[in-house]
C-alpha cells in the first residue's frame, strides 16, 4: 500500500487517511564528507526537542492518560494526554533504562541495567532510584495487578517487592538461565519465562512456582504476553512466535510474516500486536499474523509497544522513533477474534 507520510529528522509528521497516525520520528542523518565544516547552528534546536535522534527507546507503559517511554540514554518521555504532547526527563547519571511497568495505583517503575529500579512519587514527581542488592543481571520489570513488583534476572532468579523498594525478596532456581519476563493476568495467576524454553506458573500470587511444559527447541523468549490465564504468546529470533491456549501446558508454533526478531508482544482487548527488528509491526487476525497496515516506515528496530487508554497503539524504537496510531478507524479485531479457534494448532 502506498504511503504518503514524509519523515523529517526531528520533525513531527502526520499520517492522513484511513488508519491515520500521529508520528514523531527522528531518523539518522547521512554524514557529510569528512572535509565538511563543523556546523553548530542546529545544536540548540536539537536540545529543545523532546525527542532526539540518539534516543534508543526501549519500552512503554501507561496508567490512565499518563504515558511513559524509557530510553537507554537515561531519559524518560512522559505524556499526560495519551501521547498528544510529551516532555523530557533526564535522570541523574544517565542510567541505561531497559523496561518500565505501571501499577494499578498509577505509579510507574522503570528498570536500568545497573540493577536499579526508578519510581516517581510525591507532588514533585521527582524520580528516585533504589538498587536491588544482587550480582545477577536484571532483565525486565512487571507490576502485577495486586501491586507487587517483579524483576526477572539471571541465574534463574526472580525478585519481588510489595512497594518498599528498599526491601526485595528472592526466588531462584539456582540454574544457569535467564528469566526474561514475568506476566501476571490477575492477582494470583502469573508466568515466568526464560532461557531454554523455561516456563513457570504460579496460582498464589508468586508465593510458589511450578514448572509448565517448556517451549520447544530450547526457545529463548525475547517477547512475552498473556491475554488471560490460558492464552499467551512468546516471540524471539527469526520472527518465531509460539502460542499457548492452555496456560503453558502445550505450545503451538504460529507462522509469521517476518524473519526479523520479535522484541515485544502486547495482547489486550484491542488486539494482539508484535514489534521487532527492521521496524516490523505485525498483528494477529483470526489466528494469523499479518503486517500492520499503517506502521511507521523507518530503518530501525521497534521495541516499545502499548495500547493506550484512548485506544491508540503506541510503538517506539531506535533513532528516537515514536508513533501513536489511532485504532478507531480500523476493523475491530477483538483479541478473542484475533486468537482464532481455541485449541487450533498451527
C-alpha positions in Angstrom: 0.0 0.0 0.0 1.3 3.4 -1.0 2.3 5.6 2.0 2.3 9.4 1.8 3.9 10.1 5.1 7.1 12.1 5.0 9.6 11.7 7.8 11.9 14.6 8.5 14.6 14.3 11.1 13.4 15.8 14.4 10.0 17.0 13.0 6.6 15.6 13.8 4.9 14.0 10.9 1.2 13.3 10.3 -0.3 10.4 8.5 -3.6 11.0 6.9 -6.4 8.8 5.6 -7.7 5.6 6.9 -5.7 4.3 9.9 -4.3 7.8 10.5 -1.5 8.1 13.0 0.4 10.9 14.6 4.1 10.1 14.4 7.2 11.6 15.9 10.3 10.2 14.2 14.0 11.2 14.4 15.9 9.4 11.7 19.6 9.0 11.4 21.2 11.6 9.2 23.7 10.8 6.4 27.1 12.0 7.4 28.7 14.7 5.2 32.1 14.3 3.7 34.9 14.4 6.3 36.1 17.8 5.0 32.8 19.5 5.6 33.0 22.4 8.0 31.6 21.9 11.5 28.1 23.5 11.8 26.6 24.1 15.2 23.5 26.0 14.3 21.3 23.0 15.0 22.6 22.2 18.4 20.3 24.4 20.4 17.2 23.3 18.4 18.2 19.7 18.8 18.4 20.1 22.6 15.0 21.8 22.6 13.3 18.8 21.0 11.6 16.3 23.3 12.8 13.5 21.1 16.3 13.3 19.9 17.9 11.2 17.2 20.2 9.5 19.7 17.3 8.3 21.8 17.1 4.5 21.8 13.6 3.8 23.0 13.2 0.5 24.8 9.7 0.2 26.4 6.5 1.9 27.2 3.7 1.8 29.8 0.7 3.8 30.8 -1.6 4.5 33.7 -4.8 6.3 32.7 -3.9 9.2 30.4 -0.3 9.2 31.6 2.2 7.5 29.3 5.9 6.9 29.8 8.6 5.7 27.4 12.1 4.9 28.5 15.4 5.3 26.6 18.7 3.6 27.1 20.4 7.0 27.3 18.8 7.7 30.7 15.8 9.6 29.5 12.0 9.3 30.2 9.5 10.7 27.8 6.3 11.5 29.6 2.8 12.4 28.4 -0.3 13.3 30.4 -2.6 13.3 27.4 -2.4 9.9 25.8 0.7 10.8 23.8 -0.6 14.0 22.2 2.3 16.0 23.8 5.5 15.0 25.5 8.0 16.3 28.0 11.5 15.0 28.5 13.0 14.0 31.9 16.7 13.1 32.0 17.7 11.1 35.1 20.9 11.7 37.0 23.8 9.6 35.9 22.0 8.8 32.6 21.2 5.2 33.6 20.6 2.8 30.7 16.8 2.2 31.1 15.6 -1.1 29.6 12.0 -1.6 30.8 9.0 0.1 32.5 5.8 -1.0 34.0 2.7 0.7 35.5 1.0 -0.4 38.7 -2.8 -0.2 39.4 -2.1 2.6 41.8 -0.8 4.7 38.9 2.8 4.6 39.9 5.4 3.8 37.3 8.5 1.7 37.8 11.5 1.7 35.4 14.5 -0.7 35.4 18.0 0.0 34.3 21.0 -2.2 33.5 22.7 -1.4 36.8 20.0 -3.2 38.9 18.3 0.0 39.9 14.5 0.5 40.0 13.3 4.0 39.4 10.0 5.4 40.5 8.3 8.8 40.9 6.3 9.7 44.0 5.1 12.7 45.8 3.8 16.0 44.4 7.2 16.9 42.9 7.1 13.9 40.6 10.9 13.5 41.1 12.3 10.1 40.0 14.3 8.2 42.6 16.3 5.0 42.4 16.6 2.0 44.6 19.2 -0.6 44.0 18.5 -4.3 44.2 21.3 -5.9 46.2 22.4 -8.6 43.8 25.2 -9.5 41.4 22.8 -11.0 38.9 21.8 -9.2 35.7 18.3 -7.8 35.8 16.3 -8.0 32.5 12.7 -6.9 33.0 10.2 -5.4 35.4 6.5 -6.1 35.8 3.9 -4.7 38.2 1.2 -7.4 38.9 -2.5 -6.4 39.4 -2.0 -6.7 43.2 0.7 -4.1 43.1 3.6 -6.5 43.6 6.7 -5.5 41.6 8.6 -8.3 39.8 12.1 -8.2 38.3 13.5 -11.0 36.3 17.2 -11.8 36.4 19.9 -14.2 35.5 20.8 -17.5 37.4 17.1 -18.5 37.3 16.2 -15.7 39.7 13.1 -13.5 40.3 13.0 -10.6 42.7 9.8 -9.1 44.1 8.8 -6.2 46.3 5.4 -5.1 47.7 6.2 -1.5 47.1 9.0 -0.8 49.6 11.9 -0.7 47.1 14.4 -0.9 49.9 13.3 -4.5 50.6 13.4 -7.2 48.0 12.5 -10.9 48.2 14.1 -13.6 46.1 13.0 -16.7 44.3 15.6 -18.7 42.5 16.1 -22.0 40.6 19.8 -21.6 41.1 20.4 -22.6 37.5 22.4 -21.0 34.7 19.5 -19.5 32.8 18.0 -16.0 32.4 14.4 -15.3 33.2 13.4 -12.8 30.5 9.9 -11.9 31.6 7.2 -12.1 34.3 3.5 -11.6 33.4 0.5 -11.8 35.8 -3.0 -11.9 34.4 -4.7 -11.3 37.8 -3.7 -11.1 41.4 -3.0 -14.8 41.7 -2.1 -16.2 38.3 1.2 -15.4 36.6 4.0 -16.8 34.5 7.8 -16.5 34.4 9.5 -17.4 31.2 13.2 -17.7 30.4 16.1 -19.2 28.6 16.0 -22.8 27.2 12.2 -22.6 26.9 11.7 -22.4 30.6 8.1 -21.8 31.8 7.0 -21.4 35.4 3.5 -20.7 36.6 2.0 -19.5 39.9 -1.6 -19.7 41.2 -1.0 -17.9 44.5 0.4 -14.5 43.6 4.0 -15.7 43.3 4.4 -17.4 46.7 5.1 -20.7 44.9 6.1 -21.5 41.3 5.7 -24.8 39.4 7.1 -25.8 36.0 5.0 -26.0 32.9 5.8 -27.6 29.6 8.9 -26.0 28.1 8.7 -24.1 24.9 10.1 -26.4 22.2 13.7 -26.2 20.8 15.0 -24.6 24.0 13.4 -21.4 22.8 14.7 -18.0 24.1 11.7 -15.8 24.7 12.5 -12.2 23.9 8.9 -11.1 23.9 6.1 -12.4 26.2 2.5 -11.5 26.9 -0.7 -13.3 28.1 -4.2 -12.3 27.3 -5.7 -14.4 30.2 -4.7 -17.4 32.3 -4.9 -19.7 29.3 -3.8 -17.7 26.3 -0.4 -16.3 25.7 2.4 -15.7 23.2 6.2 -15.7 23.1 8.4 -14.4 20.3 12.1 -14.5 19.5 14.7 -14.7 16.8 13.8 -15.2 13.1 10.3 -13.9 13.7 9.3 -17.1 15.5 6.1 -17.0 17.7 4.7 -19.7 19.9 1.2 -19.7 21.3 -0.3 -21.5 24.3 -4.1 -21.9 24.7 -3.9 -24.0 27.9 -1.8 -22.0 30.3 1.6 -23.2 29.1 0.8 -26.9 29.2 1.3 -27.1 25.4 2.8 -24.8 22.8 1.9 -24.3 19.1 4.2 -22.5 16.6 2.5 -19.8 14.6 3.5 -18.7 11.1 4.6 -15.1 10.9 5.2 -12.6 8.1 8.7 -11.6 9.2 12.1 -13.1 9.7 13.1 -10.2 11.9 13.5 -10.9 15.7 10.4 -10.2 17.8 11.2 -7.9 20.7 7.8 -7.3 22.2 4.3 -8.7 22.1 1.2 -6.9 23.6 -2.2 -8.5 24.0 -5.3 -7.0 25.4 -8.9 -6.3 24.4 -7.8 -4.1 21.5 -5.9 -7.0 19.8 -2.6 -8.8 19.7 0.4 -6.9 18.3 4.2 -7.6 18.0 7.2 -5.4 17.1 10.8 -6.2 16.3 13.8 -5.7 14.2 13.7 -3.8 10.9 10.8 -1.7 12.1 8.4 -4.7 11.9 4.9 -4.2 13.3 2.5 -7.1 12.9 -0.9 -8.0 14.3 -2.8 -11.3 14.9 -6.0 -11.6 13.0 -8.2 -14.7 13.0 -5.3 -16.8 14.1 -2.9 -15.4 11.5 -0.1 -12.9 11.9 -0.3 -10.1 9.3 1.7 -7.0 8.6 0.1 -3.9 10.3 -1.3 -1.5 7.7 0.0 2.0 8.6 3.2 1.0 10.5 5.9 3.7 10.7 8.3 3.4 7.7 11.7 3.8 9.3 15.0 1.9 9.1 15.4 1.0 12.8 14.2 -1.5 15.3 10.9 -1.3 17.2 10.8 -2.4 20.9 8.3 -0.3 22.9 4.6 -1.4 22.5 1.4 -0.5 24.3 -2.3 0.2 23.7 -3.3 3.5 25.4 -6.4 4.4 27.3 -8.0 6.1 24.3 -7.5 3.0 22.1 -4.4 4.2 20.3 -1.4 1.9 19.6 2.0 3.3 20.7 5.2 1.9 19.2 8.7 3.1 19.9 12.2 2.2 18.9 15.6 3.3 17.7 16.7 6.7 16.5 14.0 8.4 18.6 11.2 6.8 16.7 7.8 7.2 18.5 4.4 6.7 16.9 0.9 6.9 18.3 -1.5 5.2 15.9 -5.3 5.7 16.4 -7.1 2.4 16.0 -10.6 3.8 15.9 -11.0 3.7 12.1 -9.5 0.2 11.8 -11.6 -3.0 11.7 -12.5 -4.1 15.3 -10.2 -7.2 15.6 -11.0 -8.0 19.2 -8.4 -10.1 20.9 -10.7 -13.1 21.2 -11.3 -13.0 17.4 -7.6 -12.5 16.8 -6.8 -15.8 18.5 -9.0 -17.8 16.2 -10.5 -21.1 17.1 -9.4 -22.0 20.6 -7.3 -25.1 20.5 -6.5 -24.9 16.8 -2.8 -25.9 16.4 -0.7 -24.2 13.8 
